[in-house]
Amino acid sequence: MSYLSGLFSTAFERRFARTVSTDAQGRKITDLARDLLGAQGEVSGSTLARLILDQYARADAEGKKAFFAFLLNDLEIDPVEVVETLKDYKAAPSKRSYQAYATASEPKRQELLRRLNQVRGGTKRLVSLRQDLLSMMREDPKLGPLDVDFQHLFASWFNPGFLVLRRINWSSPAEILEKIIAYEAVHAIDSWDDLRRRLHPADRRCFAFFHPAMPDEPLIFVEVALTQGIPNSVQTLLADGRAPIEAEDADTAVFYSISNCQAGLAGISFGNSLIKQVVADLSRDLAALDTFVTLSPIPGLRRWLDQVQKLGHDTASIEALAAHYLLTAKRDDRLPADPVARFHLGNGAAVHAVHANADISDNGMRQSGGVMVNYLYDLSLIPTNHEHFVTEKTVAASTAVRRLSASVTPKS
């Protein structure tokens, strides 16, 4: 009976979905959105969600912008209702009065996005939709409140507790390997042979986070070199023809490239959790590892050096200037000016060493004059470094780096 019931249910759902699709032909996306918000059934809801996402995908730039304007203006909160329900809750706190306030405080567009997410593949399509939104916000900042709602939902949907850490190796599916090549954002992968050199040898690792709703789309990945000692050049790490070592002989794990893959997830942080999980996995599998460092770019250094030259500094001692930049160049909020520094220092790492001619690629020379930096993840100091960075804006650094920085004489 349960088998027959399932057959009848599936046949009904398909017939109902076709009926909804037929009825929706020619209707505006905004009308379909209102219908979705009022839908009670799971079948009608998923069908409407698919129709909305399909219609959005076919829309031109103006049509997409009009849809965002509808979300922003027509599905906004009612400030008067928010104030009144808050007064009621303060006067008589209860589950009922709080529920009324919570409902009034949430824009209807958040519920619409949740319902759009119920269709198969909906999560990936909503990530792409936010990518469009971020692009349009550059010309129309008024769309900003809509992005707040996306960030609120994505921070929950992509909570690290839901993510799956997978090792990427030379045997991984070709479609995943192709995406690793395409998404690499730090050191371009020039060919399949180049990718093989990063994945196949015993002293190389690559790990990526995936979401169950996007199983074939890496969210972020990190490339790791297992070495003896701390390296001072990415050319050495990636050299064709280098002699690999056995993983068990390595004492150092070097995180030399971290790439975010989904532009629509900008601002949703995965990197901290990724590094922690990879460190835990490597420590478990390779007992000889006792040092965890990065070999990182300094993307803001070249621009800062150009300013230094204008002020009369001698830029010949580029390592000292790089150290000075990392320790002293700050934004208005007193956080480091360099974005990569903010990331690693915020995770509890310390500036360990700087190296000239460490990345002599066109990109490396353009953004940092070839200088790279090791950030050290000392497992015993990570909590303390993180706490001081967050509360006091303190930059943890080795004695050698502090001496280098101090050697730069300020110009009056």
NUTIZA-701924 format. One record per residue (C-alpha): z, x, y; residue in three letters. Coordinates in pm, 1 decimal. Example, Ala and Ser with C-alpha at 12.3 -4.5 7.8 and 13.67 -1.06 7.14 Angstrom:
DOBA  pz  px  py  resn
DOBA  780.0  1230.0  -450.0  ALA .
DOBA  714.0  1367.0  -106.0  SER .
END
This chain:
DOBA  pz  px  py  resn
DOBA  0.0  0.0  0.0  MET .
DOBA  84.8  282.4  242.7  SER .
DOBA  -260.6  435.4  178.2  TYR .
DOBA  -436.6  105.0  250.1  LEU .
DOBA  -215.5  52.5  554.0  SER .
DOBA  -318.8  394.0  682.8  GLY .
DOBA  -686.8  313.0  632.1  LEU .
DOBA  -656.4  -17.6  817.2  PHE .
DOBA  -458.2  149.8  1096.2  SER .
DOBA  -716.2  426.5  1140.1  THR .
DOBA  -1004.7  178.5  1139.5  ALA .
DOBA  -825.6  -37.1  1397.6  PHE .
DOBA  -751.6  261.9  1619.2  GLU .
DOBA  -1113.9  374.6  1614.1  ARG .
DOBA  -1243.1  25.9  1687.4  ARG .
DOBA  -988.6  -17.5  1966.0  PHE .
DOBA  -1080.4  322.3  2114.0  ALA .
DOBA  -1450.3  227.7  2114.2  ARG .
DOBA  -1365.2  -99.2  2288.0  THR .
DOBA  -1162.8  78.4  2556.4  VAL .
DOBA  -1440.0  335.0  2603.0  SER .
DOBA  -1702.9  63.7  2640.7  THR .
DOBA  -1489.9  -129.4  2889.5  ASP .
DOBA  -1432.1  186.7  3092.0  ALA .
DOBA  -1798.8  276.0  3135.9  GLN .
DOBA  -1887.8  308.2  3502.9  GLY .
DOBA  -1529.0  278.6  3625.6  ARG .
DOBA  -1391.0  526.1  3876.4  LYS .
DOBA  -1159.0  800.6  3758.2  ILE .
DOBA  -888.5  674.3  3993.8  THR .
DOBA  -898.4  327.0  3836.1  ASP .
DOBA  -874.3  480.6  3489.9  LEU .
DOBA  -574.4  683.8  3606.9  ALA .
DOBA  -394.9  371.1  3726.4  ARG .
DOBA  -471.6  204.3  3394.1  ASP .
DOBA  -330.2  502.8  3207.8  LEU .
DOBA  -5.5  483.5  3403.1  LEU .
DOBA  23.2  117.4  3301.0  GLY .
DOBA  -84.0  165.5  2938.6  ALA .
DOBA  174.4  67.8  2678.8  GLN .
DOBA  -1.5  156.6  2354.9  GLY .
DOBA  -49.0  506.6  2215.2  GLU .
DOBA  -411.6  441.0  2119.1  VAL .
DOBA  -516.4  299.2  2453.6  SER .
DOBA  -328.2  577.3  2631.2  GLY .
DOBA  -496.8  862.3  2443.4  SER .
DOBA  -838.4  701.2  2486.1  THR .
DOBA  -791.5  658.7  2859.5  LEU .
DOBA  -661.8  1014.0  2887.2  ALA .
DOBA  -971.7  1150.3  2716.6  ARG .
DOBA  -1200.2  943.8  2939.8  LEU .
DOBA  -1026.2  1071.1  3253.6  ILE .
DOBA  -1045.5  1433.6  3144.1  LEU .
DOBA  -1410.7  1394.5  3043.4  ASP .
DOBA  -1499.4  1234.2  3375.0  GLN .
DOBA  -1314.1  1508.2  3563.8  TYR .
DOBA  -1501.4  1778.0  3368.1  ALA .
DOBA  -1835.6  1624.4  3467.7  ARG .
DOBA  -1742.9  1593.3  3835.9  ALA .
DOBA  -1879.7  1828.6  4099.8  ASP .
DOBA  -1654.3  2019.2  4341.0  ALA .
DOBA  -1629.1  1727.1  4582.0  GLU .
DOBA  -1545.7  1485.9  4302.1  GLY .
DOBA  -1269.9  1715.1  4173.7  LYS .
DOBA  -1128.9  1755.6  4522.5  LYS .
DOBA  -1127.9  1375.9  4564.9  ALA .
DOBA  -930.9  1342.6  4239.7  PHE .
DOBA  -673.8  1593.6  4363.3  PHE .
DOBA  -648.5  1403.0  4692.5  ALA .
DOBA  -582.2  1084.8  4493.3  PHE .
DOBA  -304.5  1254.5  4295.0  LEU .
DOBA  -153.3  1393.9  4612.8  LEU .
DOBA  -164.0  1086.8  4832.8  ASN .
DOBA  -173.2  778.6  4609.0  ASP .
DOBA  74.1  894.9  4343.4  LEU .
DOBA  331.7  1040.1  4582.2  GLU .
DOBA  702.9  960.3  4599.9  ILE .
DOBA  827.8  693.2  4838.4  ASP .
DOBA  1078.3  876.0  5065.4  PRO .
DOBA  1248.3  551.2  5166.5  VAL .
DOBA  1305.1  454.9  4803.2  GLU .
DOBA  1439.2  804.4  4728.2  VAL .
DOBA  1690.8  781.1  5012.0  VAL .
DOBA  1802.5  429.3  4918.4  GLU .
DOBA  1849.3  507.9  4547.9  THR .
DOBA  2040.4  824.2  4638.3  LEU .
DOBA  2273.2  617.6  4857.2  LYS .
DOBA  2328.5  375.6  4569.2  ASP .
DOBA  2405.2  660.7  4330.8  TYR .
DOBA  2650.3  825.5  4571.0  LYS .
DOBA  2822.4  491.7  4630.8  ALA .
DOBA  2849.1  401.1  4261.3  ALA .
DOBA  2757.6  684.2  4022.2  PRO .
DOBA  2641.3  554.6  3686.8  SER .
DOBA  2370.8  610.7  3431.6  LYS .
DOBA  2176.7  318.6  3578.1  ARG .
DOBA  2197.7  426.8  3942.6  SER .
DOBA  2114.4  786.3  3853.6  TYR .
DOBA  1814.7  673.4  3649.8  GLN .
DOBA  1689.3  475.9  3947.7  ALA .
DOBA  1724.4  779.6  4172.8  TYR .
DOBA  1560.1  1013.2  3920.8  ALA .
DOBA  1267.0  776.3  3877.4  THR .
DOBA  1217.9  740.4  4252.0  ALA .
DOBA  1236.4  1117.7  4300.1  SER .
DOBA  956.1  1197.4  4056.0  GLU .
DOBA  598.1  1150.1  4179.5  PRO .
DOBA  392.1  920.2  3958.6  LYS .
DOBA  139.9  1201.4  3920.3  ARG .
DOBA  385.7  1390.0  3699.2  GLN .
DOBA  387.8  1102.0  3453.4  GLU .
DOBA  8.9  1085.5  3473.9  LEU .
DOBA  -15.9  1453.4  3380.8  LEU .
DOBA  219.5  1399.1  3086.9  ARG .
DOBA  0.8  1115.3  2962.4  ARG .
DOBA  -315.6  1321.1  3005.7  LEU .
DOBA  -150.3  1584.0  2787.1  ASN .
DOBA  -127.6  1346.4  2490.4  GLN .
DOBA  -497.7  1380.9  2407.7  VAL .
DOBA  -596.6  1654.7  2163.8  ARG .
DOBA  -681.7  1966.9  2362.6  GLY .
DOBA  -520.7  1813.6  2669.2  GLY .
DOBA  -292.3  2110.6  2739.6  THR .
DOBA  -580.3  2355.4  2761.0  LYS .
DOBA  -778.3  2115.7  2982.1  ARG .
DOBA  -483.6  2069.6  3217.7  LEU .
DOBA  -446.4  2447.2  3246.1  VAL .
DOBA  -812.8  2463.2  3348.0  SER .
DOBA  -755.4  2176.4  3589.6  LEU .
DOBA  -476.7  2369.8  3759.1  ARG .
DOBA  -706.1  2671.7  3783.7  GLN .
DOBA  -943.1  2452.0  3988.0  ASP .
DOBA  -650.6  2336.5  4199.5  LEU .
DOBA  -537.3  2691.7  4277.0  LEU .
DOBA  -889.9  2780.3  4383.8  SER .
DOBA  -912.1  2479.0  4615.4  MET .
DOBA  -568.9  2549.3  4763.0  MET .
DOBA  -705.5  2865.9  4923.5  ARG .
DOBA  -911.2  2646.8  5156.3  GLU .
DOBA  -681.0  2345.0  5158.4  ASP .
DOBA  -310.1  2445.9  5152.0  PRO .
DOBA  -212.0  2079.4  5190.3  LYS .
DOBA  -266.7  2047.5  4815.2  LEU .
DOBA  40.8  2267.4  4766.0  GLY .
DOBA  284.8  1986.1  4675.9  PRO .
DOBA  57.0  1889.5  4386.9  LEU .
DOBA  82.8  2242.4  4249.0  ASP .
DOBA  462.5  2217.7  4262.0  VAL .
DOBA  434.5  1935.0  4009.3  ASP .
DOBA  204.9  2139.8  3786.2  PHE .
DOBA  444.3  2434.3  3796.6  GLN .
DOBA  739.8  2207.8  3718.8  HIS .
DOBA  570.0  2066.8  3409.5  LEU .
DOBA  414.7  2393.2  3291.1  PHE .
DOBA  746.3  2578.9  3321.0  ALA .
DOBA  882.8  2329.3  3069.5  SER .
DOBA  577.9  2302.9  2842.8  TRP .
DOBA  535.4  2681.4  2827.4  PHE .
DOBA  902.1  2765.1  2793.1  ASN .
DOBA  929.6  3093.3  2597.8  PRO .
DOBA  1114.9  2904.0  2325.9  GLY .
DOBA  790.0  2722.8  2243.3  PHE .
DOBA  572.7  3034.2  2238.6  LEU .
DOBA  463.3  3220.4  1925.4  VAL .
DOBA  441.2  3600.1  1920.2  LEU .
DOBA  150.5  3726.3  1712.2  ARG .
DOBA  33.9  4078.2  1645.0  ARG .
DOBA  -334.6  4133.7  1719.8  ILE .
DOBA  -505.0  4387.6  1494.8  ASN .
DOBA  -854.2  4482.5  1387.2  TRP .
DOBA  -844.0  4210.2  1119.7  SER .
DOBA  -768.7  3929.8  1366.1  SER .
DOBA  -1036.2  3658.7  1407.5  PRO .
DOBA  -1339.1  3770.5  1606.8  ALA .
DOBA  -1291.5  3492.9  1864.0  GLU .
DOBA  -943.8  3629.5  1942.7  ILE .
DOBA  -1070.5  3987.4  1966.0  LEU .
DOBA  -1347.4  3877.8  2202.4  GLU .
DOBA  -1087.2  3719.1  2427.9  LYS .
DOBA  -876.0  4036.6  2427.1  ILE .
DOBA  -1182.5  4224.8  2553.6  ILE .
DOBA  -1255.6  3960.6  2816.8  ALA .
DOBA  -897.2  3920.5  2940.7  TYR .
DOBA  -800.7  4289.6  2958.5  GLU .
DOBA  -706.4  4328.5  3325.1  ALA .
DOBA  -565.9  4681.8  3353.3  VAL .
DOBA  -788.2  4921.5  3157.9  HIS .
DOBA  -1126.8  4768.3  3082.7  ALA .
DOBA  -1235.2  4763.6  2718.6  ILE .
DOBA  -1592.0  4897.0  2724.0  ASP .
DOBA  -1704.1  4823.2  2370.3  SER .
DOBA  -1600.1  4715.1  2023.0  TRP .
DOBA  -1544.7  5083.0  1939.6  ASP .
DOBA  -1308.2  5105.2  2236.3  ASP .
DOBA  -1121.2  4798.1  2112.6  LEU .
DOBA  -1099.6  4946.3  1763.4  ARG .
DOBA  -940.7  5263.2  1906.6  ARG .
DOBA  -671.0  5044.5  2064.1  ARG .
DOBA  -598.3  4826.2  1761.2  LEU .
DOBA  -680.6  5004.7  1435.2  HIS .
DOBA  -495.1  5340.4  1431.0  PRO .
DOBA  -146.9  5348.1  1281.8  ALA .
DOBA  5.1  5445.4  1617.6  ASP .
DOBA  -134.4  5150.3  1812.4  ARG .
DOBA  -6.9  4793.7  1851.3  ARG .
DOBA  -107.6  4482.0  2040.5  CYS .
DOBA  102.7  4166.8  2069.8  PHE .
DOBA  21.6  3832.8  2231.2  ALA .
DOBA  198.1  3507.7  2308.4  PHE .
DOBA  31.2  3185.1  2195.1  PHE .
DOBA  125.9  2820.8  2250.7  HIS .
DOBA  103.6  2572.5  1959.2  PRO .
DOBA  -114.6  2343.6  2171.2  ALA .
DOBA  -354.4  2633.3  2245.8  MET .
DOBA  -351.8  2827.5  1916.3  PRO .
DOBA  -674.3  3017.6  1982.7  ASP .
DOBA  -599.5  3111.1  2344.3  GLU .
DOBA  -374.7  3413.2  2412.1  PRO .
DOBA  -151.1  3351.1  2713.3  LEU .
DOBA  -51.3  3712.3  2773.7  ILE .
DOBA  -80.6  4029.1  2567.9  PHE .
DOBA  56.6  4380.0  2576.1  VAL .
DOBA  -101.9  4696.2  2434.7  GLU .
DOBA  136.0  4956.9  2296.7  VAL .
DOBA  90.1  5324.0  2210.1  ALA .
DOBA  336.0  5487.9  1970.9  LEU .
DOBA  378.5  5850.9  2078.2  THR .
DOBA  593.3  6159.4  2055.0  GLN .
DOBA  736.6  6197.9  2402.8  GLY .
DOBA  653.8  6015.1  2723.4  ILE .
DOBA  285.0  6040.8  2823.2  PRO .
DOBA  165.6  6125.4  3173.5  ASN .
DOBA  -199.2  6018.2  3152.9  SER .
DOBA  -380.2  5707.1  3035.7  VAL .
DOBA  -689.5  5918.8  2965.8  GLN .
DOBA  -488.7  6099.3  2698.3  THR .
DOBA  -368.7  5772.9  2546.9  LEU .
DOBA  -717.0  5620.4  2530.3  LEU .
DOBA  -917.0  5934.8  2453.1  ALA .
DOBA  -1199.2  5905.4  2203.6  ASP .
DOBA  -1142.4  6150.3  1919.7  GLY .
DOBA  -768.0  6192.6  1970.8  ARG .
DOBA  -560.0  6265.6  1660.7  ALA .
DOBA  -345.4  5961.3  1566.1  PRO .
DOBA  6.0  6006.7  1433.7  ILE .
DOBA  190.4  5804.8  1172.4  GLU .
DOBA  386.7  5519.8  1326.0  ALA .
DOBA  704.2  5640.8  1154.6  GLU .
DOBA  674.1  5977.0  1334.2  ASP .
DOBA  676.8  5822.6  1682.9  ALA .
DOBA  987.8  5834.8  1898.5  ASP .
DOBA  842.2  5650.8  2201.0  THR .
DOBA  674.4  5312.7  2251.5  ALA .
DOBA  449.8  5304.0  2558.0  VAL .
DOBA  349.5  4970.4  2711.0  PHE .
DOBA  30.7  5077.1  2885.8  TYR .
DOBA  -138.8  4744.5  2957.2  SER .
DOBA  -5.9  4391.8  3012.5  ILE .
DOBA  -266.2  4124.0  3084.7  SER .
DOBA  -218.7  3759.1  3176.3  ASN .
DOBA  -502.0  3557.9  3025.0  CYS .
DOBA  -490.4  3210.4  3179.3  GLN .
DOBA  -553.6  3182.7  3554.1  ALA .
DOBA  -427.6  2824.8  3538.8  GLY .
DOBA  -82.7  2952.9  3436.5  LEU .
DOBA  -37.2  3179.9  3739.0  ALA .
DOBA  327.6  3189.2  3840.6  GLY .
DOBA  451.8  3086.1  3494.9  ILE .
DOBA  639.6  3392.2  3370.5  SER .
DOBA  593.6  3518.7  3014.3  PHE .
DOBA  605.6  3895.2  3059.4  GLY .
DOBA  982.4  3936.4  3049.2  ASN .
DOBA  1014.9  3750.6  2719.7  SER .
DOBA  708.9  3924.5  2576.6  LEU .
DOBA  847.0  4274.1  2636.6  ILE .
DOBA  1190.7  4181.0  2501.2  LYS .
DOBA  1045.9  4036.8  2180.2  GLN .
DOBA  808.6  4328.6  2127.8  VAL .
DOBA  1090.7  4579.0  2180.4  VAL .
DOBA  1301.2  4388.9  1928.5  ALA .
DOBA  1019.7  4379.9  1671.5  ASP .
DOBA  931.5  4748.4  1711.9  LEU .
DOBA  1297.7  4852.5  1695.8  SER .
DOBA  1338.2  4657.2  1373.5  ARG .
DOBA  1026.1  4798.6  1208.4  ASP .
DOBA  1038.7  5159.8  1332.5  LEU .
DOBA  1388.0  5305.0  1326.0  ALA .
DOBA  1286.4  5637.3  1487.3  ALA .
DOBA  1186.4  5473.4  1817.0  LEU .
DOBA  1447.8  5546.4  2081.2  ASP .
DOBA  1246.5  5536.5  2404.6  THR .
DOBA  1060.8  5240.4  2555.1  PHE .
DOBA  851.9  5304.4  2863.6  VAL .
DOBA  545.2  5182.3  3044.4  THR .
DOBA  255.7  5377.9  3185.3  LEU .
DOBA  178.8  5148.9  3476.3  SER .
DOBA  -61.4  5130.5  3768.5  PRO .
DOBA  62.3  5122.9  4127.9  ILE .
DOBA  -180.6  4870.0  4277.5  PRO .
DOBA  -40.0  4876.7  4630.4  GLY .
DOBA  -20.7  5254.4  4670.7  LEU .
DOBA  -370.8  5330.9  4801.8  ARG .
DOBA  -339.7  5077.9  5083.0  ARG .
DOBA  4.1  5213.5  5174.8  TRP .
DOBA  -126.2  5571.5  5168.1  LEU .
DOBA  -398.8  5475.1  5413.9  ASP .
DOBA  -126.7  5354.8  5649.7  GLN .
DOBA  74.8  5673.2  5594.2  VAL .
DOBA  -222.5  5886.9  5695.6  GLN .
DOBA  -254.0  5690.3  6017.5  LYS .
DOBA  110.4  5774.3  6089.7  LEU .
DOBA  48.2  6145.6  6042.3  GLY .
DOBA  196.7  6211.7  5698.3  HIS .
DOBA  45.2  6482.7  5480.9  ASP .
DOBA  -82.6  6303.2  5169.5  THR .
DOBA  -133.9  6624.3  4969.1  ALA .
DOBA  196.7  6569.3  4784.8  SER .
DOBA  85.5  6239.0  4638.6  ILE .
DOBA  355.2  6223.3  4367.4  GLU .
DOBA  631.5  6246.7  4628.4  ALA .
DOBA  464.4  5981.5  4842.4  LEU .
DOBA  424.2  5754.8  4537.5  ALA .
DOBA  795.2  5791.5  4459.6  ALA .
DOBA  879.7  5717.6  4823.3  HIS .
DOBA  657.5  5410.3  4817.8  TYR .
DOBA  813.6  5273.0  4499.7  LEU .
DOBA  1169.7  5324.5  4624.3  LEU .
DOBA  1139.3  5230.7  4992.0  THR .
DOBA  834.0  5011.2  5063.3  ALA .
DOBA  966.7  4654.7  5079.8  LYS .
DOBA  852.2  4304.7  5166.8  ARG .
DOBA  1033.0  4086.7  5418.0  ASP .
DOBA  1258.5  3959.4  5136.9  ASP .
DOBA  1363.8  4320.6  5062.5  ARG .
DOBA  1189.2  4321.7  4725.3  LEU .
DOBA  948.2  4608.5  4645.3  PRO .
DOBA  606.1  4580.2  4803.5  ALA .
DOBA  432.6  4673.1  4479.0  ASP .
DOBA  379.3  4372.2  4245.4  PRO .
DOBA  398.4  4573.1  3921.1  VAL .
DOBA  721.7  4734.4  4043.0  ALA .
DOBA  870.7  4390.7  4114.1  ARG .
DOBA  784.4  4279.5  3761.1  PHE .
DOBA  933.2  4572.0  3570.7  HIS .
DOBA  1234.5  4628.5  3796.8  LEU .
DOBA  1307.0  4255.7  3778.2  GLY .
DOBA  1309.4  4291.4  3398.9  ASN .
DOBA  1576.5  4562.0  3421.0  GLY .
DOBA  1359.1  4873.0  3394.9  ALA .
DOBA  1398.3  5187.1  3610.0  ALA .
DOBA  1140.7  5405.5  3785.8  VAL .
DOBA  1142.3  5707.0  3555.1  HIS .
DOBA  855.8  5938.4  3657.5  ALA .
DOBA  534.7  5942.9  3859.9  VAL .
DOBA  218.4  6131.0  3761.7  HIS .
DOBA  -82.8  6242.4  3963.8  ALA .
DOBA  -431.5  6219.5  3805.9  ASN .
DOBA  -293.3  5983.4  3543.8  ALA .
DOBA  -577.0  5730.0  3581.9  ASP .
DOBA  -895.7  5881.2  3721.2  ILE .
DOBA  -1110.7  5575.6  3648.4  SER .
DOBA  -1283.8  5411.9  3944.9  ASP .
DOBA  -1022.2  5137.1  3947.5  ASN .
DOBA  -733.7  5381.8  3913.3  GLY .
DOBA  -855.6  5592.5  4203.6  MET .
DOBA  -928.0  5288.4  4416.8  ARG .
DOBA  -586.3  5126.2  4387.4  GLN .
DOBA  -350.5  5421.1  4358.0  SER .
DOBA  -537.7  5746.7  4407.3  GLY .
DOBA  -505.6  5812.2  4033.4  GLY .
DOBA  -121.7  5799.9  4031.2  VAL .
DOBA  65.6  5610.9  3759.3  MET .
DOBA  434.1  5552.3  3693.7  VAL .
DOBA  660.9  5532.9  3390.2  ASN .
DOBA  913.2  5249.3  3402.6  TYR .
DOBA  1191.9  5316.5  3151.6  LEU .
DOBA  1346.4  5030.3  2954.0  TYR .
DOBA  1685.0  5177.3  2859.9  ASP .
DOBA  1826.5  4904.2  2636.0  LEU .
DOBA  2184.1  4987.4  2734.7  SER .
DOBA  2110.1  4960.5  3108.6  LEU .
DOBA  1868.2  4667.6  3127.3  ILE .
DOBA  2135.0  4402.1  3205.4  PRO .
DOBA  2297.2  4616.4  3476.8  THR .
DOBA  1965.6  4715.6  3636.4  ASN .
DOBA  1850.4  4355.0  3636.8  HIS .
DOBA  2174.5  4230.3  3793.4  GLU .
DOBA  2168.1  4490.8  4072.4  HIS .
DOBA  1802.6  4424.6  4142.1  PHE .
DOBA  1849.9  4049.0  4168.6  VAL .
DOBA  2173.7  4047.8  4366.6  THR .
DOBA  2144.6  4363.1  4578.9  GLU .
DOBA  1768.2  4438.4  4570.2  LYS .
DOBA  1858.4  4782.0  4429.3  THR .
DOBA  1574.1  4986.2  4278.3  VAL .
DOBA  1692.9  5172.4  3968.6  ALA .
DOBA  1535.8  5518.2  3947.7  ALA .
DOBA  1582.0  5854.5  3780.7  SER .
DOBA  1731.7  6149.5  3966.5  THR .
DOBA  1392.6  6326.7  3960.5  ALA .
DOBA  1218.4  6033.1  4127.8  VAL .
DOBA  1490.8  6002.6  4392.0  ARG .
DOBA  1454.0  6372.4  4473.7  ARG .
DOBA  1079.4  6335.0  4505.5  LEU .
DOBA  1121.4  6039.3  4737.4  SER .
DOBA  1378.6  6222.8  4951.3  ALA .
DOBA  1135.3  6511.8  5000.3  SER .
DOBA  911.3  6288.2  5211.7  VAL .
DOBA  1014.0  6350.6  5571.9  THR .
DOBA  986.2  6036.4  5786.9  PRO .
DOBA  772.0  6070.0  6099.2  LYS .
DOBA  916.2  5952.4  6427.3  SER .
END
